[in-house]
Amino acid sequence: MKLSQCQKLIDAMIAECSRSMRSLRAPRHPKPYFISYLVRDSRALSLGARYGSLYLDKSEHRRACYTEVRVGSYGYDQTSKGGLDETQEEQESQELFELPLDTDTDAFRFSLWRLTDAKFREAVARFHGKKSRDVSFLDQNRSLASFQRPVAAKSKAVDIKVQPFAAVDVDAWRELLKKSSLIFKKYPEIKHSYIEFTVEQMTKIYVNSEGVQRAWQEPVYSLHAYFWYHTRRLDQEHSVVHHVASLKELPTLKELTKQIEERIAQYKEVENGESMTSFAGPVLLSARTAGLFLHEVVGHRLEGSRLLSESEGRTFRDKVNQKIMHEDLTIYDDPTMKAYGGQTLLASYPYDDEGTPSQKSLLVQRGVLKGFLTTRSPLKKTGHQSNGHARNQLDERPISRMANLVIESHSKNDWAMMKAKLIEEVKKQKVPFGIILLDVEGGETETDAYNFQVFMGQITRAVKVYPSGRERYVKGVDFVGTPLSSLSHIVAVGEESEVDNGFCGAESGTIPVSTVAPALLMSSLELQAKIPSKITQYAMPLPWF
């Protein structure tokens, strides 16, 4: 987007915001005290190839707006439970957040007018619903303000940073995908595969009734090689994925095909591995696996919006300044970091989706809990300040979310030393073997109060390690556990850290995140059986075999 186009949209947003603050009224109902617009202008490209031929070739320009209208006052408005209970389903505004793609001012303001009016009526209805509930039900957060008042800004109220995105050589990427997708043809074990390249070049424009104007950009480039390894002894889907903020970091054709071949070779070994159904004992988590573990176990539970909902378990609410994990671990989340170890981080941004400047937030220091990720929804009566972690995907209410979660190690244990410590733990516990979790595909956690406080990680590669040091691949299990118990079982921390860029889904949508973590040794972690495959073998081989 050109700077002139951006400024034209900003002027229209300011005009409509000011008009709505002056005139948006309904007799005998609360009036707006705060209005904001967050426009996302996205230009996307999707390419996909399978066995040497393109099957996906699509470009898209999309413009959408998250509009926030708050009625009542900073002390008491329509929001509750940190925004976690809000859903846009069956709301009129859900059908109105798409905006015109041209910069015609009248068409653009017409869309903002309709969307603002719908959001106002929805806010008024929620306000009266909240007042009605207050008559019969106790609100544990009634002493807290609903929204942080504006504070003296350390940064400019007006900050417009828009420049041309990096050019994408679409023809070159089409050829790379077609050539690299041919690699799967030589493997009869691979029953389905594809390679996709996606680009999302996002420009965000934010304006609010407090006089704040921001514009910034968040590009994401992804290369995704998927394959389904399906034989009588192993049924496993896997992806070789690269999510980056710079095109220069994506692998070349030679590098990508090498990565795919190495991963398939590893799965041939997994296929011949031993099947397991359960395990509880010493486990060594690789850096990437440890990152997923701490993302699910700790990260989501330190999202401050969850502390405002009695429907949440709020595991760590009363544990500030208490030790919650190994003293060799410090955790912070820093959206201002653009790279770590020479690799770009996916969740870098100058402002969050409430227009608040991003900042480094210390969460755990030497194993002791120090704080939470916050938005402008106060967590305490006085002195609350957002640390810039309000995030959403599209039209969901922004809640506090992780961005660049960094787990810092104060240990000097390299990988060889961590494996030696695992064997020591096996001998100490007098168990026949331990487990090394080499790679995972994804995970999930439950934070609701009415549900079990558990987490799960999907294991793709793991090995048994015997007291002699001998290793053997195992298959058929995932790791599970409960937060406090699992954290107490961390007994050693690795030195080297690894970056894992990806996407995380929660109440406010699916957003880019990055995790930087070292390896972890746990004295005990539970593994449970995967759901067994129920898919039979194909009646005929692939056409070229």
RODO-2510 file (C-alpha; in nm, 4 decimals, decimal comma):
residues 545
     n   res          X          Y          Z
     1     m     0,0000     0,0000     0,0000
     2     k     0,1271     0,3446    -0,0908
     3     l     0,1681     0,6033     0,1823
     4     s    -0,0771     0,8359     0,0053
     5     q    -0,3425     0,5610    -0,0024
     6     c    -0,2805     0,4854     0,3633
     7     q    -0,3178     0,8502     0,4617
     8     k    -0,6419     0,8796     0,2668
     9     l    -0,7885     0,5869     0,4628
    10     i    -0,6643     0,7328     0,7905
    11     d    -0,8339     1,0655     0,7160
    12     a    -1,1622     0,8853     0,6450
    13     m    -1,1282     0,6772     0,9651
    14     i    -1,0624     0,9895     1,1740
    15     a    -1,3627     1,1680     1,0219
    16     e    -1,6014     0,8778     1,0863
    17     c    -1,4643     0,8175     1,4365
    18     s    -1,5085     1,1843     1,5295
    19     r    -1,8589     1,1984     1,3816
    20     s    -1,9617     0,8855     1,5714
    21     m    -1,8265     1,0144     1,9029
    22     r    -2,0291     1,3364     1,8571
    23     s    -2,3538     1,1970     1,7225
    24     l    -2,3914     0,8216     1,7826
    25     r    -2,6716     0,8147     2,0401
    26     a    -2,9831     0,6183     2,1357
    27     p    -3,2330     0,7770     2,3794
    28     r    -3,2170     0,6377     2,7369
    29     h    -2,9121     0,4242     2,6543
    30     p    -2,5416     0,4718     2,7342
    31     k    -2,3353     0,6600     2,4787
    32     p    -1,9938     0,5658     2,3404
    33     y    -1,6921     0,6793     2,5409
    34     f    -1,4348     0,5069     2,3159
    35     i    -1,4263     0,4055     1,9490
    36     s    -1,1414     0,2513     1,7523
    37     y    -1,0854     0,1120     1,4043
    38     l    -0,8201    -0,1430     1,3119
    39     v    -0,8076    -0,1876     0,9340
    40     r    -0,6153    -0,4835     0,7917
    41     d    -0,5157    -0,4462     0,4288
    42     s    -0,3871    -0,7854     0,3176
    43     r    -0,2374    -0,8927    -0,0130
    44     a    -0,2003    -1,2697    -0,0242
    45     l    -0,0555    -1,5233    -0,2657
    46     s    -0,1120    -1,8995    -0,2525
    47     l     0,0715    -2,1463    -0,4756
    48     g     0,0578    -2,5245    -0,4508
    49     a     0,2072    -2,8140    -0,6474
    50     r     0,1719    -3,1903    -0,6365
    51     y     0,3848    -3,4399    -0,8321
    52     g     0,5238    -3,1752    -1,0647
    53     s     0,2037    -2,9890    -1,1434
    54     l     0,0397    -2,6790    -0,9982
    55     y    -0,3027    -2,7298    -0,8411
    56     l    -0,3270    -2,3943    -0,6611
    57     d    -0,2437    -2,0517    -0,8019
    58     k    -0,4357    -1,7701    -0,6372
    59     s    -0,3753    -1,4096    -0,5385
    60     e    -0,6120    -1,2137    -0,3174
    61     h    -0,6541    -0,8581    -0,1933
    62     r    -0,8635    -0,8261     0,1209
    63     r    -0,9465    -0,5346     0,3480
    64     a    -1,1266    -0,5811     0,6796
    65     c    -1,1897    -0,3760     0,9918
    66     y    -1,2134    -0,4663     1,3578
    67     t    -1,4270    -0,1940     1,5124
    68     e    -1,4511    -0,1432     1,8860
    69     v    -1,7305     0,0647     2,0358
    70     r    -1,7323     0,0869     2,4159
    71     v    -2,0346     0,2371     2,5922
    72     g    -2,0640     0,3584     2,9498
    73     s    -1,7319     0,4680     3,0963
    74     y    -1,3716     0,3593     3,1495
    75     g    -1,4814     0,2432     3,4938
    76     y    -1,7780     0,0357     3,3759
    77     d    -1,8655    -0,0696     3,0222
    78     q    -2,0177    -0,3678     2,8406
    79     t    -1,7139    -0,5958     2,8472
    80     s    -1,6703    -0,8827     3,0926
    81     k    -1,4525    -1,1860     3,1566
    82     g    -1,1566    -1,0236     2,9825
    83     g    -1,3416    -1,0474     2,6503
    84     l    -1,3131    -1,4267     2,6433
    85     d    -1,6896    -1,4741     2,6486
    86     e    -1,7604    -1,2576     2,3446
    87     t    -1,8538    -1,4263     2,0214
    88     q    -1,9399    -1,2701     1,6890
    89     e    -2,1649    -1,5555     1,5805
    90     e    -2,5083    -1,4387     1,4678
    91     q    -2,4104    -1,0760     1,5260
    92     e    -2,4919    -0,8235     1,2544
    93     s    -2,1383    -0,6824     1,2657
    94     q    -1,9954    -1,0174     1,1584
    95     e    -2,1369    -0,9592     0,8114
    96     l    -2,0071    -0,6032     0,7842
    97     f    -1,6335    -0,6081     0,8634
    98     e    -1,5229    -0,6509     0,5001
    99     l    -1,4320    -0,3127     0,3470
   100     p    -1,4081    -0,1800    -0,0110
   101     l    -1,0727    -0,2441    -0,1793
   102     d    -1,0555     0,0910    -0,3565
   103     t    -0,9749     0,4141    -0,1766
   104     d    -1,3046     0,5809    -0,2646
   105     t    -1,3734     0,7823     0,0508
   106     d    -1,7531     0,7678     0,0385
   107     a    -1,7675     0,3902    -0,0104
   108     f    -1,5115     0,3408     0,2663
   109     r    -1,6945     0,5673     0,5120
   110     f    -2,0279     0,4041     0,4259
   111     s    -1,8864     0,0675     0,5367
   112     l    -1,7445     0,2170     0,8565
   113     w    -2,0784     0,3866     0,9287
   114     r    -2,2763     0,0631     0,9037
   115     l    -2,0195    -0,1333     1,1023
   116     t    -1,9961     0,1303     1,3771
   117     d    -2,3719     0,1507     1,4119
   118     a    -2,4016    -0,2286     1,4410
   119     k    -2,1203    -0,2422     1,6973
   120     f    -2,2894     0,0349     1,8979
   121     r    -2,6203    -0,1502     1,9184
   122     e    -2,4439    -0,4740     2,0137
   123     a    -2,2455    -0,2892     2,2830
   124     v    -2,5614    -0,1357     2,4298
   125     a    -2,7320    -0,4758     2,4418
   126     r    -2,4302    -0,6277     2,6201
   127     f    -2,4160    -0,3334     2,8607
   128     h    -2,7753    -0,3850     2,9723
   129     g    -2,7200    -0,7611     2,9902
   130     k    -2,4201    -0,7058     3,2181
   131     k    -2,6177    -0,4653     3,4404
   132     s    -2,8973    -0,7185     3,4619
   133     r    -2,6585    -0,9996     3,5633
   134     d    -2,5087    -0,7785     3,8327
   135     v    -2,8449    -0,7860     4,0129
   136     s    -2,8344    -1,1624     4,0669
   137     f    -2,4732    -1,2731     4,0230
   138     l    -2,1496    -1,1715     4,1908
   139     d    -1,8911    -1,0129     3,9617
   140     q    -1,5480    -1,0893     4,1079
   141     n    -1,3954    -0,8095     3,8998
   142     r    -1,6460    -0,5373     3,9919
   143     s    -1,3785    -0,3394     4,1761
   144     l    -1,1667    -0,3227     3,8596
   145     a    -1,2112    -0,0652     3,5861
   146     s    -1,3283    -0,1960     3,2497
   147     f    -1,0661    -0,0188     3,0399
   148     q    -0,7324     0,1474     3,1062
   149     r    -0,7452     0,5230     3,0656
   150     p    -0,4967     0,6692     2,8173
   151     v    -0,1597     0,7408     2,9748
   152     a     0,1071     0,9875     2,8748
   153     a     0,2505     0,8156     2,5709
   154     k     0,6212     0,7456     2,5503
   155     s     0,5788     0,7070     2,1757
   156     k     0,4137     0,9352     1,9209
   157     a     0,0340     0,9469     1,9065
   158     v     0,0742     0,9591     1,5279
   159     d     0,3148     0,7063     1,3773
   160     i     0,2727     0,6022     1,0133
   161     k     0,5274     0,3461     0,8903
   162     v     0,4375     0,2150     0,5457
   163     q     0,6791     0,1123     0,2714
   164     p     0,6726    -0,1242    -0,0287
   165     f     0,6923    -0,4938     0,0588
   166     a     0,9634    -0,7173    -0,0846
   167     a     0,8888    -0,8218    -0,4434
   168     v     0,7949    -1,1879    -0,4900
   169     d     0,9152    -1,3671    -0,8045
   170     v     0,5971    -1,5659    -0,8604
   171     d     0,7217    -1,7516    -1,1689
   172     a     1,0340    -1,8673    -0,9858
   173     w     0,8261    -1,9991    -0,6980
   174     r     0,5927    -2,1820    -0,9354
   175     e     0,8935    -2,3640    -1,0805
   176     l     1,0421    -2,4405    -0,7391
   177     l     0,7162    -2,5946    -0,6182
   178     k     0,6726    -2,8065    -0,9307
   179     k     1,0300    -2,9365    -0,9176
   180     s     1,0385    -3,0004    -0,5434
   181     s     0,7004    -3,1769    -0,5408
   182     l     0,8439    -3,4412    -0,7776
   183     i     1,0637    -3,5747    -0,4960
   184     f     0,7695    -3,7683    -0,3492
   185     k     0,7221    -3,9772    -0,6665
   186     k     1,0056    -4,2115    -0,5764
   187     y     0,8526    -4,3171    -0,2451
   188     p     0,5771    -4,5820    -0,2577
   189     e     0,5182    -4,5225     0,1155
   190     i     0,3970    -4,1667     0,0494
   191     k     0,0297    -4,1860    -0,0461
   192     h    -0,0419    -3,8149    -0,0557
   193     s     0,1738    -3,5028    -0,0691
   194     y     0,1920    -3,1420    -0,1762
   195     i     0,4116    -2,8357    -0,1378
   196     e     0,2606    -2,4924    -0,0864
   197     f     0,4045    -2,1424    -0,0799
   198     t     0,1960    -1,8660     0,0785
   199     v     0,2515    -1,4957     0,1224
   200     e     0,0555    -1,2540     0,3388
   201     q     0,1720    -0,8941     0,3252
   202     m    -0,0351    -0,7207     0,5914
   203     t    -0,0655    -0,3461     0,6475
   204     k    -0,2445    -0,2486     0,9697
   205     i    -0,4007     0,0953     1,0188
   206     y    -0,5261     0,1934     1,3628
   207     v    -0,7217     0,5016     1,4692
   208     n    -0,9071     0,5691     1,7952
   209     s    -1,1104     0,8429     1,9614
   210     e    -0,8196     0,9274     2,1946
   211     g    -0,6249     1,0754     1,9043
   212     v    -0,4002     0,7765     1,8303
   213     q    -0,3065     0,7062     1,4669
   214     r    -0,0814     0,4156     1,3730
   215     a     0,0128     0,2289     1,0570
   216     w     0,2578    -0,0599     1,0405
   217     q     0,3256    -0,3786     0,8454
   218     e     0,3503    -0,7483     0,9321
   219     p     0,4627    -0,9792     0,6465
   220     v     0,4555    -1,3600     0,6727
   221     y     0,6044    -1,5996     0,4159
   222     s     0,5436    -1,9737     0,4465
   223     l     0,6739    -2,2841     0,2695
   224     h     0,4897    -2,6015     0,3610
   225     a     0,5836    -2,9509     0,2374
   226     y     0,3232    -3,2063     0,3463
   227     f     0,3337    -3,5841     0,3100
   228     w     0,1290    -3,8795     0,4318
   229     y     0,3422    -4,1822     0,5167
   230     h     0,0957    -4,4711     0,4985
   231     t     0,2001    -4,8353     0,5215
   232     r     0,0766    -5,1367     0,7161
   233     r     0,3141    -5,0542     1,0008
   234     l     0,2965    -4,6746     1,0108
   235     d     0,0237    -4,4227     0,9393
   236     q     0,1677    -4,0748     0,9960
   237     e     0,1103    -3,7312     0,8451
   238     h     0,3957    -3,4839     0,8603
   239     s     0,4971    -3,1407     0,7366
   240     v     0,8277    -2,9713     0,6773
   241     v     0,7331    -2,6106     0,7455
   242     h     0,9114    -2,2767     0,7243
   243     h     0,7323    -1,9645     0,8523
   244     v     0,9488    -1,6528     0,8230
   245     a     0,9260    -1,2756     0,8077
   246     s     1,1865    -1,2455     0,5313
   247     l     1,1873    -1,4157     0,1912
   248     k     1,5640    -1,4546     0,2134
   249     e     1,5284    -1,7160     0,4882
   250     l     1,3260    -1,9652     0,2847
   251     p     1,5216    -2,2698     0,1609
   252     t     1,6408    -2,3168    -0,1941
   253     l     1,5208    -2,6077    -0,4089
   254     k     1,8269    -2,8098    -0,3121
   255     e     1,7862    -2,7357     0,0584
   256     l     1,4154    -2,8151     0,0615
   257     t     1,4485    -3,1480    -0,1208
   258     k     1,7291    -3,2471     0,1157
   259     q     1,5094    -3,1689     0,4172
   260     i     1,2237    -3,3753     0,2742
   261     e     1,4474    -3,6717     0,1968
   262     e     1,6006    -3,6635     0,5440
   263     r     1,2579    -3,6554     0,7075
   264     i     1,1276    -3,9475     0,4991
   265     a     1,4416    -4,1471     0,5854
   266     q     1,3697    -4,0827     0,9521
   267     y     1,0152    -4,2097     0,9082
   268     k     1,1454    -4,5296     0,7545
   269     e     1,3287    -4,5823     1,0824
   270     v     1,0182    -4,4896     1,2835
   271     e     0,8206    -4,7459     1,0814
   272     n     1,0542    -5,0174     1,2072
   273     g     1,0375    -4,8830     1,5620
   274     e     0,8663    -5,0381     1,8606
   275     s     0,4987    -4,9653     1,9225
   276     m     0,4109    -4,8238     2,2634
   277     t     0,0785    -4,7646     2,4363
   278     s     0,1825    -4,5818     2,7542
   279     f     0,4789    -4,4645     2,9589
   280     a     0,5597    -4,2579     3,2689
   281     g     0,9209    -4,1874     3,3504
   282     p     1,2252    -3,9762     3,2578
   283     v     1,1904    -3,7859     2,9310
   284     l     1,4273    -3,5539     2,7448
   285     l     1,2547    -3,2924     2,5313
   286     s     1,4408    -3,1495     2,2310
   287     a     1,4480    -2,7697     2,2081
   288     r     1,1534    -2,7519     1,9670
   289     t     0,9514    -2,9989     2,1751
   290     a     1,0327    -2,8080     2,4937
   291     g     0,9146    -2,4872     2,3269
   292     l     0,5779    -2,6446     2,2472
   293     f     0,5559    -2,7855     2,6015
   294     l     0,6128    -2,4460     2,7669
   295     h     0,3890    -2,2670     2,5149
   296     e     0,0985    -2,4926     2,6121
   297     v     0,1721    -2,5405     2,9825
   298     v     0,2872    -2,1903     3,0801
   299     g     0,2304    -1,9444     2,7958
   300     h    -0,1478    -1,9692     2,7681
   301     r    -0,1862    -1,9593     3,1464
   302     l     0,0088    -1,6322     3,1663
   303     e    -0,2278    -1,4560     2,9256
   304     g    -0,3704    -1,1950     3,1608
   305     s    -0,7174    -1,1809     3,0054
   306     r    -0,7768    -1,5289     3,1480
   307     l    -0,7388    -1,3938     3,5017
   308     l    -1,0515    -1,1829     3,4484
   309     s    -1,2790    -1,4797     3,3763
   310     e    -1,4153    -1,7013     3,6523
   311     s    -1,4699    -1,9607     3,3812
   312     e    -1,0915    -2,0014     3,3571
   313     g    -0,8749    -2,2190     3,5817
   314     r    -0,6355    -1,9256     3,6515
   315     t    -0,3571    -2,1644     3,7486
   316     f    -0,0965    -1,8987     3,8310
   317     r    -0,3150    -1,6101     3,9551
   318     d    -0,1951    -1,6318     4,3177
   319     k     0,1623    -1,7422     4,2474
   320     v     0,3365    -1,4118     4,1656
   321     n     0,6829    -1,4037     4,3280
   322     q     0,6622    -1,7767     4,3936
   323     k     0,8821    -2,0398     4,2329
   324     i     0,6897    -2,2303     3,9651
   325     m     0,9682    -2,4008     3,7680
   326     h     1,3395    -2,4793     3,7483
   327     e     1,5719    -2,1954     3,8546
   328     d     1,7714    -2,2206     3,5293
   329     l     1,4731    -2,0842     3,3337
   330     t     1,3760    -1,7225     3,2669
   331     i     1,0796    -1,6486     3,0411
   332     y     0,9855    -1,3244     2,8707
   333     d     0,7727    -1,2267     2,5729
   334     d     0,9122    -0,9561     2,3486
   335     p     0,7252    -0,8431     2,0324
   336     t     0,9931    -0,5800     1,9731
   337     m     1,2460    -0,8549     1,8877
   338     k     1,2761    -0,8986     1,5128
   339     a     1,5228    -1,1883     1,5139
   340     y     1,6962    -1,4400     1,7375
   341     g     2,0208    -1,6086     1,6452
   342     g     1,9999    -1,4682     1,2931
   343     q     1,6475    -1,6045     1,2318
   344     t     1,3481    -1,3725     1,1990
   345     l     1,0701    -1,4005     1,4547
   346     l     0,7170    -1,4187     1,3221
   347     a     0,5336    -1,2207     1,5918
   348     s     0,7278    -0,8942     1,5797
   349     y     0,5180    -0,5782     1,5784
   350     p     0,5574    -0,2155     1,6946
   351     y     0,1970    -0,1913     1,8213
   352     d    -0,0585    -0,4458     1,9366
   353     d    -0,4171    -0,4612     1,8081
   354     e    -0,5313    -0,1991     2,0618
   355     g    -0,2701     0,0406     1,9227
   356     t    -0,0517     0,0073     2,2355
   357     p     0,3268     0,0117     2,1843
   358     s     0,4715    -0,3367     2,2219
   359     q     0,7263    -0,4025     2,4929
   360     k     0,9326    -0,6768     2,6513
   361     s     0,7385    -0,8426     2,9329
   362     l     0,9183    -1,0421     3,2018
   363     l     0,7072    -1,3421     3,2997
   364     v     0,9383    -1,5766     3,4928
   365     q     1,2784    -1,4904     3,6387
   366     r     1,5029    -1,7760     3,7490
   367     g     1,1966    -1,9956     3,7984
   368     v     0,9964    -1,7321     3,9922
   369     l     0,6705    -1,5972     3,8460
   370     k     0,6910    -1,2207     3,7868
   371     g     0,3993    -1,1146     3,5678
   372     f     0,1443    -1,1694     3,2934
   373     l     0,0756    -1,0647     2,9354
   374     t    -0,1698    -0,7747     2,9446
   375     t    -0,4079    -0,5596     2,7410
   376     r    -0,5886    -0,2391     2,8374
   377     s    -0,8308    -0,4448     3,0512
   378     p    -0,6950    -0,3814     3,4043
   379     l    -0,5802    -0,6708     3,6229
   380     k    -0,5523    -0,4533     3,9354
   381     k    -0,7267    -0,1509     4,0871
   382     t    -0,4458     0,0986     4,0358
   383     g    -0,1293     0,1233     3,8321
   384     h    -0,2292    -0,1144     3,5508
   385     q    -0,0575    -0,0567     3,2179
   386     s    -0,0908    -0,2704     2,9077
   387     n     0,2345    -0,4304     2,7948
   388     g     0,1177    -0,4469     2,4338
   389     h    -0,0118    -0,8037     2,3976
   390     a    -0,3723    -0,7457     2,2839
   391     r    -0,4047    -0,9464     1,9642
   392     n    -0,6756    -1,0803     1,7343
   393     q    -0,7018    -1,2366     1,3916
   394     l    -0,9914    -1,0567     1,2249
   395     d    -1,3147    -0,9493     1,3995
   396     e    -1,2705    -1,1178     1,7390
   397     r    -1,2193    -0,9023     2,0492
   398     p    -0,8431    -0,8738     2,1133
   399     i    -0,7272    -1,0537     2,4271
   400     s    -0,3796    -1,0964     2,5739
   401     r    -0,1836    -1,3446     2,3647
   402     m     0,1740    -1,4632     2,3307
   403     a     0,3954    -1,3098     2,0616
   404     n     0,7704    -1,3870     2,0738
   405     l     0,7951    -1,6144     2,3783
   406     v     1,1593    -1,6574     2,4796
   407     i     1,2631    -1,9221     2,7309
   408     e     1,6144    -1,8237     2,8354
   409     s     1,8537    -2,0815     2,9750
   410     h     2,1031    -2,0143     3,2539
   411     s     2,2571    -2,3588     3,2112
   412     k     2,5708    -2,4779     3,0315
   413     n     2,4453    -2,8272     2,9418
   414     d     2,4965    -2,9120     2,5737
   415     w     2,2922    -3,1859     2,4029
   416     a     2,5440    -3,4609     2,4839
   417     m     2,5366    -3,3635     2,8497
   418     m     2,1553    -3,3627     2,8521
   419     k     2,1510    -3,7164     2,7085
   420     a     2,4026    -3,8240     2,9734
   421     k     2,1802    -3,6747     3,2434
   422     l     1,8822    -3,8658     3,1009
   423     i     2,0748    -4,1929     3,1338
   424     e     2,1728    -4,0961     3,4894
   425     e     1,8059    -4,0383     3,5697
   426     v     1,7126    -4,3757     3,4218
   427     k     1,9695    -4,5480     3,6420
   428     k     1,8701    -4,3440     3,9468
   429     q     1,5046    -4,4415     3,9107
   430     k     1,6003    -4,8017     3,8252
   431     v     1,3703    -4,8047     3,5229
   432     p     1,4485    -4,9992     3,2041
   433     f     1,4694    -4,6953     2,9746
   434     g     1,3978    -4,3266     2,9228
   435     i     1,2507    -4,1425     2,6244
   436     i     1,3814    -3,8641     2,4001
   437     l     1,1126    -3,6624     2,2213
   438     l     1,2841    -3,5458     1,9024
   439     d     0,9984    -3,3772     1,7186
   440     v     0,6342    -3,2819     1,7569
   441     e     0,3611    -3,1724     1,5178
   442     g     0,1463    -2,9573     1,7475
   443     g    -0,0291    -2,9432     2,0813
   444     e    -0,3252    -2,8140     2,2764
   445     t    -0,4248    -2,7298     2,6317
   446     e    -0,7392    -2,6824     2,8375
   447     t    -0,7535    -2,3758     3,0634
   448     d    -1,1265    -2,3767     3,1493
   449     a    -1,2225    -2,4109     3,5158
   450     y    -1,4976    -2,6604     3,4371
   451     n    -1,2595    -2,8827     3,2430
   452     f    -0,9491    -3,0825     3,3291
   453     q    -0,6331    -2,8665     3,3486
   454     v    -0,4360    -3,0757     3,1014
   455     f    -0,2139    -3,0407     2,7959
   456     m    -0,1208    -3,2693     2,5083
   457     g     0,1563    -3,2751     2,2477
   458     q     0,1514    -3,4786     1,9263
   459     i     0,4787    -3,6714     1,8989
   460     t     0,6117    -3,7471     1,5511
   461     r     0,9576    -3,8837     1,6403
   462     a     1,0806    -4,0339     1,9649
   463     v     1,3408    -4,2862     2,0782
   464     k     1,3893    -4,5142     2,3759
   465     v     1,7233    -4,4716     2,5493
   466     y     1,8548    -4,7644     2,7529
   467     p     2,1055    -4,7407     3,0422
   468     s     2,3774    -4,8587     2,8022
   469     g     2,3085    -4,5595     2,5753
   470     r     2,1496    -4,7729     2,3021
   471     e     1,8603    -4,6032     2,1246
   472     r     1,5567    -4,7382     1,9426
   473     y     1,2740    -4,5565     1,7681
   474     v     0,9272    -4,5862     1,9223
   475     k     0,5880    -4,4926     1,7809
   476     g     0,2226    -4,4657     1,8699
   477     v     0,2288    -4,2246     2,1662
   478     d     0,1732    -3,8565     2,2524
   479     f     0,2717    -3,6715     2,5692
   480     v     0,0125    -3,5510     2,8213
   481     g     0,0057    -3,4048     3,1702
   482     t    -0,1112    -3,1376     3,4112
   483     p     0,0665    -2,7992     3,4421
   484     l     0,1947    -2,7686     3,7993
   485     s     0,2952    -3,1311     3,8311
   486     s     0,4814    -3,1332     3,5005
   487     l     0,6722    -2,8120     3,5732
   488     s     0,7891    -2,9534     3,9058
   489     h     0,9507    -3,2463     3,7213
   490     i     1,1989    -3,0340     3,5211
   491     v     1,5406    -3,1394     3,6535
   492     a     1,7847    -3,0050     3,3914
   493     v     1,7950    -2,7381     3,1210
   494     g     1,9950    -2,7330     2,7974
   495     e     2,2152    -2,4472     2,6820
   496     e     2,1360    -2,4124     2,3106
   497     s     1,8010    -2,2648     2,2064
   498     e     1,5992    -2,3161     1,8894
   499     v     1,3466    -2,0884     1,7172
   500     d     1,0063    -2,2280     1,6274
   501     n     0,7835    -1,9997     1,4185
   502     g     0,4198    -2,0986     1,3808
   503     f     0,0568    -2,0107     1,4417
   504     c    -0,1531    -2,0374     1,7570
   505     g    -0,5304    -2,0582     1,7814
   506     a    -0,7377    -1,9331     2,0764
   507     e    -1,0477    -1,7245     2,1489
   508     s    -0,9268    -1,4225     1,9494
   509     g    -0,8383    -1,6254     1,6426
   510     t    -0,5292    -1,7809     1,4856
   511     i    -0,2255    -1,5548     1,4981
   512     p     0,1500    -1,5837     1,4247
   513     v     0,3729    -1,6677     1,7221
   514     s     0,7376    -1,7530     1,7826
   515     t     0,8909    -1,9620     2,0587
   516     v     1,2587    -1,9757     2,1497
   517     a     1,3475    -2,2560     2,3906
   518     p     1,6260    -2,4886     2,5099
   519     a     1,6025    -2,8644     2,5690
   520     l     1,4488    -2,9821     2,8978
   521     l     1,5002    -3,2990     3,1014
   522     m     1,2018    -3,4138     3,3047
   523     s     1,2212    -3,6737     3,5794
   524     s     0,8727    -3,7850     3,4791
   525     l     0,6342    -3,7207     3,1928
   526     e     0,3421    -3,9325     3,0841
   527     l     0,2885    -4,0672     2,7331
   528     q    -0,0432    -4,2039     2,6126
   529     a    -0,1454    -4,4025     2,3072
   530     k    -0,2385    -4,2229     1,9875
   531     i    -0,5768    -4,2909     1,8324
   532     p    -0,5089    -4,5962     1,6127
   533     s    -0,5330    -4,5625     1,2374
   534     k    -0,8486    -4,7066     1,0847
   535     i    -0,7583    -4,6457     0,7219
   536     t    -0,6894    -4,9539     0,5140
   537     q    -0,4264    -4,9768     0,2436
   538     y    -0,5216    -4,8725    -0,1071
   539     a    -0,6336    -5,1577    -0,3324
   540     m    -0,3834    -5,0535    -0,6013
   541     p    -0,0380    -4,8934    -0,5839
   542     l     0,0312    -4,5415    -0,7041
   543     p     0,0041    -4,5154    -1,0857
   544     w     0,3804    -4,4963    -1,1486
   545     f     0,4725    -4,8087    -0,9480
***
